[in-house]
Amino acid sequence: MRLLVNTTIAALSLVSCTLYNEPTTTINESVATGEHNATETKPLEWRTYLPDGQLNVQGLWTYTLGGLNIEELSNVMETERTAPSMIIEPSDQVLPYHPWARTRRNEVLNNYNHPNHAQVDPQNRGWPDGIPRLNYYTPGPIQILQPPGYVVFLYETQHEFRVVPLDRRPRLDSKIKLWMGDSRGRWEENTLIIDVTNHNDSTRLSVVGDFHSDEMRVIESFTFIDSDTLEYRAKIDDPKTYTKPWVLGVTIKRDTLPGNEIMEYSGVEGEKDANLMVEIPLNAQQ
């Protein structure tokens, strides 16, 4: 895997790209994060820059495990625990589903501990988590690399990765739908903003059934508060599923333990509910 990563990064480094000087403007938060009150950044003496002008944020990053739910969830996994909401906007922390979409989500919410085949979380089948879910619901770290003109994310979970160009290249045709979407990034001060389109509708936003359509657009902002902390926000705009855009957010911390690295990931090996995953005929299970 390391050989593949190194080869990929070497190839990207050879691509001609626009170089970036340190920006002098501040981020337009109404675009990147849906007009929420972002955490104030600390003094920026910690900043260092790469030769192409990017803020240097390379390394391993981890976060408190989330993604079971988006709205507040009580009786988590049939226990007395309550999982907090991840919603930044709207202020009532209720997802603005269309009525038909809320009904569909609730069918999974009411059965996520004992789902039928159609209700099983796609992640349990080893399918990609997609964006934004990969940034707030994986058990392993995220490694950020920055070859000239790009930001590359390597996810331990299911060996997912994404390559985000910063050179304002044209979008893919809207008819092309991808598991990880089509990303275009830019830096504004200490915030990386990524506009992601061209999603398919096969990924979920949570275990309990929160979902989106293939019309979803995600505007992500990675605001680096200091050398070891970033605030992640994702603005979800999907008029087919929701009545208005909404914003989720989590805090992500740098992994500073010496020697830590992305490890091999085993997600579905030894699965005891294989019949739920792929609808194996009963006579084939015997």
C-alpha positions in Angstrom: 0.0 0.0 0.0 2.8 2.4 0.8 4.4 1.8 -2.6 1.0 2.6 -4.3 0.6 5.8 -2.2 4.2 6.9 -2.9 3.8 6.3 -6.6 0.5 8.2 -6.7 1.9 11.2 -4.9 5.0 11.2 -7.1 2.8 11.3 -10.2 0.7 14.1 -8.8 3.8 16.1 -8.1 4.7 16.1 -11.8 1.4 17.6 -12.8 1.6 21.4 -13.6 -0.6 23.4 -11.3 -1.4 26.9 -10.1 0.9 28.0 -7.2 -0.8 29.7 -4.3 0.5 32.6 -2.4 -0.6 33.2 1.2 -4.2 34.6 1.0 -4.9 38.0 2.5 -8.7 37.6 2.6 -10.7 35.9 5.3 -13.1 33.1 4.7 -16.7 33.8 3.7 -18.3 31.5 6.3 -21.8 32.0 4.8 -20.6 30.0 1.7 -18.4 27.5 3.4 -20.4 26.7 6.6 -23.9 27.9 6.3 -23.7 31.1 8.4 -22.8 29.5 11.7 -20.5 30.9 14.4 -17.3 29.1 13.8 -14.8 28.7 16.7 -12.4 31.7 16.8 -8.9 30.8 15.6 -5.9 31.2 17.9 -3.0 33.4 16.9 -1.5 32.0 13.7 2.2 31.9 14.6 2.1 28.2 14.3 1.5 28.3 10.5 4.1 27.0 8.1 3.7 26.9 4.3 4.7 24.5 1.6 6.5 25.6 -1.6 3.3 25.9 -3.6 1.9 28.3 -0.9 -0.4 25.8 0.9 -0.8 25.9 4.6 1.1 22.8 5.8 -1.4 20.5 7.6 0.1 17.2 6.7 0.0 14.3 9.1 -2.4 12.0 10.9 -5.8 13.3 12.2 -8.3 11.6 14.4 -11.7 12.5 16.0 -14.3 11.4 18.5 -16.2 8.6 16.8 -19.6 9.8 15.5 -21.9 9.0 12.7 -24.3 6.6 14.4 -26.7 9.5 14.2 -27.0 13.1 13.0 -30.0 14.2 15.2 -29.8 13.5 18.9 -30.4 9.8 19.5 -31.6 8.2 22.8 -31.4 4.5 23.8 -28.3 4.1 21.7 -27.9 0.4 20.7 -30.7 -0.5 23.1 -28.8 1.1 26.1 -29.6 4.1 28.2 -27.0 6.2 26.5 -27.9 9.3 24.5 -25.8 10.3 21.5 -25.6 14.1 21.0 -26.6 15.9 17.8 -24.0 16.8 15.2 -26.2 19.5 13.6 -24.9 23.1 13.6 -27.7 24.6 11.6 -30.7 24.7 11.8 -30.7 25.8 15.4 -33.4 23.4 16.5 -31.1 20.6 15.4 -33.8 18.8 13.4 -33.0 17.7 9.9 -35.3 19.5 7.4 -36.5 16.4 5.6 -39.3 16.5 3.1 -42.2 14.4 4.7 -41.6 11.4 2.4 -37.9 11.4 3.2 -38.4 11.6 7.0 -40.7 8.6 6.7 -38.1 6.6 4.8 -35.4 7.6 7.3 -37.6 6.6 10.3 -38.2 3.1 8.9 -34.4 2.5 9.4 -34.2 4.5 12.6 -36.9 2.3 14.2 -35.1 -0.9 13.1 -31.4 -0.2 12.9 -30.5 -2.7 15.6 -32.4 -5.5 13.8 -32.5 -4.4 10.1 -33.8 -6.3 7.2 -31.8 -6.6 4.0 -33.0 -3.2 2.6 -32.2 -1.4 5.9 -28.6 -2.6 6.4 -26.1 0.2 6.5 -24.1 0.2 3.2 -20.9 0.5 5.3 -21.6 -3.0 6.7 -21.3 -4.4 3.2 -17.9 -2.8 2.8 -19.2 -0.2 0.4 -17.5 3.3 0.4 -18.9 5.8 3.0 -18.7 8.8 0.7 -18.5 12.4 1.6 -19.2 13.8 4.1 -19.5 10.6 6.2 -15.9 9.5 5.9 -14.8 12.6 7.8 -16.9 11.9 10.9 -17.6 8.2 11.0 -14.6 5.9 10.7 -12.7 4.0 13.4 -9.3 4.8 12.0 -7.3 8.0 11.4 -7.1 10.2 8.4 -3.8 11.0 6.8 -3.4 14.3 4.9 -0.8 14.7 2.2 -0.1 17.8 0.1 1.7 17.3 -3.1 1.9 20.5 -5.2 -1.5 21.7 -6.2 -3.5 19.0 -4.4 -4.7 17.9 -1.0 -4.9 14.1 -0.6 -6.9 12.3 2.1 -6.1 8.7 3.0 -8.7 7.0 5.2 -7.8 3.9 7.2 -11.4 2.7 7.0 -11.9 0.5 3.9 -8.7 2.0 2.4 -10.7 4.9 1.0 -8.9 8.0 -0.5 -9.7 11.2 -2.2 -7.6 13.5 -4.3 -8.7 17.2 -4.2 -7.2 19.4 -6.9 -6.8 23.1 -6.2 -6.4 24.4 -9.8 -10.1 25.2 -10.6 -10.2 22.6 -13.3 -13.7 22.0 -15.0 -16.2 19.8 -13.3 -17.2 16.3 -14.5 -20.3 16.0 -16.5 -23.3 16.1 -14.2 -24.4 12.7 -15.5 -21.3 11.0 -13.9 -22.1 9.9 -10.4 -19.3 8.7 -8.0 -19.1 7.1 -4.6 -16.8 9.8 -3.4 -18.2 12.6 -5.5 -16.1 15.1 -7.5 -14.1 17.5 -5.3 -12.6 20.9 -6.0 -10.7 22.8 -3.3 -9.3 26.2 -2.4 -7.6 27.8 0.5 -8.9 30.9 2.3 -6.5 31.9 5.1 -6.4 28.9 7.4 -9.5 27.2 6.0 -9.6 24.6 3.3 -12.9 24.7 1.4 -13.9 21.8 -0.7 -17.0 21.8 -3.0 -18.2 18.3 -3.7 -20.7 17.4 -6.4 -21.5 14.3 -8.6 -22.5 12.0 -5.7 -24.3 8.8 -6.3 -27.2 8.0 -4.0 -25.8 4.7 -2.6 -24.1 6.1 0.5 -25.6 7.1 3.8 -25.0 9.9 6.3 -25.5 7.8 9.4 -26.2 4.2 10.7 -29.8 5.1 11.6 -30.8 5.8 8.0 -30.1 9.5 7.3 -29.6 9.7 3.6 -29.3 11.9 0.5 -30.1 11.8 -3.2 -27.7 12.1 -6.2 -28.5 15.8 -6.3 -26.6 16.4 -3.1 -23.9 19.1 -3.0 -21.6 19.3 -0.1 -19.5 22.3 0.8 -16.8 21.3 3.4 -14.7 23.6 5.4 -11.6 22.4 7.3 -10.7 25.3 9.6 -7.3 24.8 11.3 -7.6 26.4 14.7 -4.0 25.6 15.7 -1.3 23.1 14.7 -3.2 20.2 16.3 -7.0 21.1 16.0 -9.4 21.6 13.1 -13.1 22.3 13.0 -14.9 20.3 10.3 -18.1 21.6 8.8 -20.2 20.2 6.0 -23.1 22.1 4.4 -25.6 19.7 2.8 -27.7 21.1 0.0 -30.0 18.5 -1.5 -33.4 19.9 -2.6 -34.7 16.5 -3.5 -34.4 15.2 0.0 -34.4 18.3 2.3 -36.5 21.5 2.3 -33.4 23.7 2.9 -29.6 23.3 3.4 -28.2 22.3 6.8 -24.8 22.0 8.4 -23.1 19.4 10.6 -19.8 19.7 12.4 -17.2 17.9 14.4 -13.8 18.7 16.0 -10.8 16.7 14.6 -7.5 16.5 16.5 -4.0 15.7 15.2 -2.6 12.3 16.2 0.6 13.2 18.0 1.5 9.7 19.3 5.0 8.7 18.0 5.0 5.9 15.5 1.2 5.9 14.7 0.3 5.2 11.1 -2.6 4.0 8.9 -3.0 0.3 9.5 -4.5 -2.6 7.5 -8.3 -2.5 7.7 -10.6 -5.5 7.9 -14.2 -4.6 7.7 -16.4 -7.6 6.6 -14.2 -10.7 7.0 -16.0 -13.3 9.1 -19.4 -11.7 8.8 -22.0 -13.8 10.6 -25.0 -12.1 9.0 -23.9 -12.6 5.4 -27.5 -13.4 4.3 -28.5 -9.8 5.3 -25.6 -8.4 3.3 -26.2 -10.1 0.0 -29.5 -12.0 0.2 -27.9 -15.5 0.1 -30.6 -18.1 -0.7 -31.3 -20.4 2.2 -30.3 -23.5 0.3 -26.9 -21.9 -0.4 -26.3 -21.3 3.3 -26.4 -25.0 4.2 
